[in-house]
Amino acid sequence: MRKVPTALLRPGLRVGRAVYNASGQVLLQAGTILTERFITRLKMLGIPAVYIDDFPGVEVEDVISEETRAQAIAKVKALLLSKSQQSTGPSRALIGVKDMISTVNEIIDELLSRRSLMVNLVDIRSLDEYTFGHSVNVCVLAVITGITLGYSRTKLFHLGMAALLHDIGKTRIPLEILNKPGPLTSEEFQLIKKHCIYGAEILQQDPGANLLCRIVAMQHHERHNGQGYPLGLKGAEIHEFAQITGLVDMFDALTADRVYRPAYPVHEAYEMIAGSGDYLFDFDIVQAFLSNVAAYPAGSLVRLSNGEIGVVIETTRGFSLYPRVRILFSAQRQPLAKPYEIKLAEHRHLTVTEVIKDYWEAFETIKNVT
């Protein structure tokens, strides 16, 4: 299974993972065979990519269940819409931070029960409803990092709640700016930056939000070197929860399709974050987060330093750059009569040197070998 941009989908492909909208409704079930009509509809809905099941034996499990993720996104959507400037007056839905408590607890419970799982999947979200899925993913990634840092259950809850609400201030930013496909003007960027202040103000008015939620909303764009915003804090002046949230916020933004650019490949985002220790974020937090991320997600077709080509099967937690790979081709690009598997964590002289990005070359390659 691998993520394929919607623009490159072809009729006859099998959906590997259900596609949801931000209201929690299933648009396409896993196992659905794509048709021209389905593909056209996905494009109209702004779904940027779909997970396709085109390689037998590669199973990719999310760190939380599809149902939990979809329900969480739907709840966040309802909360953010209730806080938006478009939803004022007595008819506004009575949804507050306290309504997120069960959602955060469910996410924590699932993550604690699946500690061995690596982050292999990038959540698919429609381009115009990016913020809802992003908020949930930031919560998930922040809690995973907190677990690695040894946080207590109570501390994980407060981190998860703050991370889930970190972007609530964007409800005061006009949608035409948030979803602008081109570069922002200087004035527009200054307005975007105010979402940190707006978030703290919104949460101060909600009795269900504690001080930690307000701190993270205000500080998640502060950076270790003092070059963040809105206050220019640096180092230990930035709350640890805000540093964690800021780091995973950056990673999730990099690996997601946006209206103004396609997603960065996971290994490139991994490298960017890896180089940010004690510069943008605390080094120990960077290491804790990256230990949970598969730099080469399962299903990736990769070339090794010896020239052989194979598909990533899985990555063991703590060995993000050293996956288990099923070798399909020799260094001379000849298909192997007997493909074999190698654990790069046990053969450290071998490394991944290239991720083969041509989707259809990869698809035909895999199909012909298997």
C-alpha positions in Angstrom: 0.0 0.0 0.0 1.3 3.5 -0.9 0.0 7.0 -1.2 -0.7 8.1 -4.8 -1.7 11.7 -5.7 -5.2 11.9 -7.0 -4.0 13.4 -10.3 -2.1 10.2 -11.0 -4.9 7.7 -10.1 -6.1 5.3 -12.8 -9.3 3.3 -13.1 -8.9 -0.3 -11.9 -6.7 0.5 -8.8 -7.9 -0.8 -5.5 -8.3 1.6 -2.5 -6.1 0.5 0.3 -7.4 2.7 3.1 -10.9 4.3 3.5 -11.2 7.9 2.5 -13.1 10.1 4.9 -14.3 13.7 4.8 -13.9 16.1 7.7 -17.4 15.2 9.0 -16.4 11.6 9.5 -18.3 10.3 6.5 -16.7 7.6 4.4 -16.2 8.7 0.8 -14.7 5.5 -0.4 -14.3 2.2 1.5 -11.1 0.2 1.5 -11.1 -2.3 -1.2 -13.1 -0.2 -3.6 -12.0 -0.5 -7.3 -11.5 3.0 -8.7 -13.5 4.1 -11.7 -13.3 7.3 -13.7 -16.4 8.6 -11.9 -14.8 8.0 -8.5 -11.6 9.7 -9.5 -13.4 12.7 -10.9 -15.4 13.0 -7.6 -12.2 12.8 -5.5 -10.7 15.7 -7.5 -13.9 17.8 -7.1 -13.8 17.2 -3.4 -10.2 18.4 -3.1 -8.9 15.0 -1.9 -5.2 15.3 -2.8 -4.1 11.6 -2.6 -5.4 8.1 -1.9 -3.7 5.0 -0.4 -3.6 2.3 -3.1 -3.3 -1.4 -2.4 -1.0 -2.6 -5.2 1.5 -4.7 -3.5 0.6 -8.0 -1.7 2.2 -8.6 1.7 2.7 -4.9 2.6 0.3 -4.1 5.5 0.4 -0.6 6.9 -1.4 0.0 10.2 -2.1 3.5 11.5 -1.1 4.4 15.1 -4.8 5.0 15.8 -7.8 3.4 14.3 -9.6 4.9 11.2 -12.8 5.2 13.3 -11.1 7.1 16.1 -9.3 9.5 13.7 -12.5 10.2 11.7 -14.6 10.8 14.9 -11.9 13.1 16.3 -11.7 15.1 13.1 -15.5 15.5 13.0 -15.5 16.8 16.6 -12.6 19.2 15.9 -14.5 20.5 12.9 -17.6 21.1 15.0 -15.6 22.9 17.7 -13.6 25.1 15.3 -16.7 26.1 13.3 -18.5 27.0 16.6 -15.6 29.3 17.4 -15.3 30.9 14.0 -16.2 34.4 13.2 -18.8 33.1 10.8 -20.6 31.3 13.7 -21.6 34.2 15.9 -24.9 35.0 17.7 -27.3 32.9 19.7 -27.6 30.2 17.0 -24.0 29.1 17.5 -23.5 25.5 18.3 -22.8 25.0 22.1 -19.5 23.1 21.6 -16.6 23.8 23.9 -13.2 22.4 24.9 -14.8 20.1 27.4 -16.3 18.2 24.5 -12.8 17.2 23.4 -11.9 15.4 26.7 -13.2 11.9 25.6 -11.6 12.3 22.2 -8.1 13.0 23.7 -8.5 10.1 26.1 -9.4 7.7 23.3 -6.4 8.8 21.3 -4.1 8.3 24.3 -5.6 4.9 25.2 -5.0 3.7 21.6 -1.5 5.0 21.4 -0.5 3.4 24.7 -1.9 0.1 23.5 0.1 0.3 20.2 3.5 1.5 21.4 5.4 -0.7 19.0 3.8 0.9 15.9 5.8 3.5 13.9 4.3 6.5 12.1 4.0 5.1 8.6 0.9 6.8 7.3 0.2 10.4 6.4 -3.4 11.3 7.1 -5.2 12.3 3.9 -7.3 15.4 4.2 -9.1 17.6 1.7 -7.3 20.8 0.8 -10.0 23.1 2.0 -10.5 21.3 5.3 -6.8 20.9 6.2 -7.0 22.5 9.6 -9.3 19.9 11.1 -7.2 16.8 10.2 -4.1 18.7 11.0 -5.2 19.5 14.5 -5.9 15.8 15.2 -2.6 14.6 13.7 -0.7 17.2 15.8 -2.4 15.8 18.9 -1.5 12.2 17.9 2.1 13.0 17.1 2.5 15.1 20.3 1.2 12.4 22.5 3.5 9.8 20.8 6.4 12.1 21.6 5.3 12.5 25.2 5.1 8.7 25.6 8.7 8.4 24.4 9.7 11.1 26.9 8.1 9.1 29.7 5.2 11.4 30.5 2.6 10.3 33.0 -1.0 9.6 31.8 -2.1 12.9 33.3 0.7 14.8 31.6 -0.1 13.1 28.3 -3.7 14.3 28.6 -2.8 17.9 29.1 -0.3 17.8 26.2 -2.8 16.1 24.0 -5.6 18.6 24.8 -3.2 21.6 24.2 -1.9 20.1 20.9 -5.4 19.4 19.7 -6.4 23.1 20.2 -3.1 24.7 19.2 -4.5 26.2 15.9 -7.9 27.4 17.3 -6.9 31.0 16.6 -7.1 30.4 12.9 -10.9 30.5 13.2 -10.4 34.3 13.3 -8.4 34.3 10.0 -10.4 34.8 6.8 -10.6 31.5 4.8 -9.4 33.3 1.6 -6.1 33.9 3.3 -5.8 30.5 5.0 -6.6 28.7 1.7 -4.7 31.1 -0.6 -3.0 29.1 -3.3 -0.3 31.6 -4.0 2.3 33.4 -1.9 1.0 35.5 1.0 1.6 39.3 1.0 3.5 40.8 3.9 0.3 42.0 5.4 -1.4 38.7 5.0 1.5 36.9 6.7 1.4 39.3 9.6 -2.3 38.5 10.0 -1.7 34.8 9.9 0.9 35.2 12.7 -1.8 36.7 14.9 -3.5 33.3 15.2 -1.3 32.5 18.1 -2.6 35.5 20.1 -6.2 34.9 18.9 -6.0 31.3 20.1 -4.9 32.3 23.6 -7.7 34.8 23.7 -10.4 32.3 22.5 -9.2 29.7 25.0 -9.2 32.2 27.9 -12.9 32.6 27.3 -13.6 28.9 27.4 -13.9 27.5 31.0 -12.9 24.0 29.7 -9.4 25.2 28.6 -6.7 25.4 31.2 -3.5 27.6 31.3 -1.5 25.0 29.4 -3.8 25.1 26.4 -3.5 28.9 26.3 0.3 28.7 26.6 0.6 26.2 23.7 -1.7 28.2 21.5 0.4 31.3 22.1 3.9 29.7 21.9 3.8 26.9 19.3 5.5 29.1 16.7 8.3 30.2 19.1 11.6 28.7 18.2 14.7 27.5 20.2 16.9 30.1 18.6 14.6 33.0 19.4 13.5 33.6 15.8 9.9 32.5 16.2 6.7 34.5 16.9 4.8 36.2 18.4 7.0 37.0 21.4 10.5 35.9 20.2 11.0 33.6 23.1 14.0 31.2 23.1 15.3 28.1 24.7 13.9 27.3 28.1 11.5 30.3 27.9 9.3 28.2 25.6 7.1 25.7 27.4 8.1 22.1 26.7 4.5 21.3 25.5 4.8 24.2 23.0 8.1 23.0 21.7 6.7 19.5 21.2 3.5 20.9 19.5 5.6 23.3 17.4 7.8 20.4 16.2 5.1 18.0 15.2 3.1 20.9 13.7 6.0 21.5 11.4 6.4 17.9 10.5 2.7 17.4 9.8 2.5 20.5 7.7 5.5 19.4 5.6 4.2 16.0 4.9 0.6 17.1 4.0 -0.6 18.4 0.6 -1.4 22.1 0.8 -3.2 24.4 -1.6 0.1 26.1 -2.5 2.4 23.0 -2.7 2.4 19.2 -2.8 3.5 17.3 0.3 7.2 16.8 0.9 8.3 13.1 0.9 8.5 11.8 4.5 12.3 11.1 4.3 12.9 14.8 3.3 10.7 16.1 6.1 12.5 13.7 8.5 15.9 15.2 7.4 14.6 18.7 7.9 13.4 18.0 11.4 16.6 16.0 12.2 18.7 19.1 11.5 16.6 21.3 13.7 17.8 20.0 17.1 19.0 22.8 19.5 18.3 25.3 16.6 14.6 25.3 16.1 13.6 22.8 18.8 15.2 21.2 21.8 17.5 18.3 20.7 16.0 15.7 23.1 12.5 16.5 21.9 13.6 16.1 18.2 15.2 12.7 19.0 12.2 11.5 20.9 9.8 12.4 18.1 11.9 11.0 15.2 12.4 7.7 17.0 8.7 7.0 16.2 8.8 8.0 12.5 9.5 5.7 9.6 11.6 7.8 7.3 10.7 5.4 4.5 7.0 4.4 4.9 6.0 0.8 4.2 5.3 0.4 0.5 8.0 2.8 -0.6 10.1 1.5 -3.5 13.8 2.3 -2.7 17.3 1.9 -4.1 20.0 0.8 -1.7 23.6 1.8 -1.6 24.6 -1.5 -3.3 22.3 -0.6 -6.3 19.6 -3.2 -5.5 15.9 -2.1 -5.5 13.2 -3.2 -3.2 10.0 -2.3 -1.4 9.9 -1.3 2.3 8.0 -3.8 4.4 8.3 -2.3 7.8 10.4 -0.2 10.1 11.3 -1.2 13.7 10.7 1.5 16.3 14.0 3.3 17.0 15.5 2.4 13.6 13.8 5.1 11.5 16.4 5.1 8.7 16.9 1.3 8.6 13.7 -0.5 7.4 13.2 -4.1 6.4 13.2 -4.2 2.6 12.1 -6.9 0.2 14.7 -6.9 -2.6 13.1 -7.3 -6.0 15.8 -6.2 -8.4 19.5 -6.6 -8.8 21.9 -3.7 -9.1 21.6 -4.2 -12.8 17.8 -3.7 -12.5 17.1 -7.3 -13.4 14.1 -8.9 -11.5 15.2 -11.5 -9.0 13.9 -15.0 -9.5 13.7 -15.3 -5.7 13.2 -12.0 -3.9 14.6 -11.8 -0.4 14.3 -9.6 2.6 17.0 -7.7 4.4 16.9 -5.8 7.7 19.0 -2.7 7.2 19.2 -2.3 11.0 21.3 -5.5 11.0 23.3 -4.5 7.9 24.4 -1.0 8.7 26.8 -0.9 5.8 23.7 -0.6 3.5 21.6 2.5 3.4 18.7 3.8 1.3 20.1 6.2 -1.3 16.9 6.9 -3.3 13.2 6.7 -3.1 11.8 5.9 -6.5 9.1 8.5 -7.1 7.7 7.6 -10.5 4.4 6.0 -9.4 3.7 4.2 -12.6 7.2 2.9 -13.1 7.0 1.6 -9.5 3.6 0.1 -10.0 4.5 -1.7 -13.2 7.8 -2.8 -11.6 6.0 -4.3 -8.6 3.2 -5.9 -10.7 5.7 -7.6 -13.1 7.8 -9.1 -10.2 4.9 -10.3 -8.1 
